Amino acid sequence: MLIKYFLVTEKAMLELEKNVVTAVVNIKAKKEDIKKEFEKLFNVEVEKINVLVSPKGEKKAYIKLKPNYSAEELLSKLGIF
């Protein structure tokens, strides 16, 4: 499992308005692998992924969904938002 958990910070909530889901992922995960797993698990299409490694050593993925999918709806289905 590459996706560890989703973030629900103030910045993550602002990103939701841009249809972007923020998640902490395995440090060794590659963008392509994250995209494949996310699309398979949640039955959505991913437009693009940006990643960064935080000073804490966590790898964050900013997963932008295609316009015909809703990031807010996805997180509410999962009971996160």
Secondary structure, 3 states (H helix, E strand, C coil): CCEEEECCCHHHHHHHCCCEEEEEECCCCCHHHHHHHHHHHHCCCEEEEEEEECCCCCEEEEEEECCCCCHHHHHHHCCCC
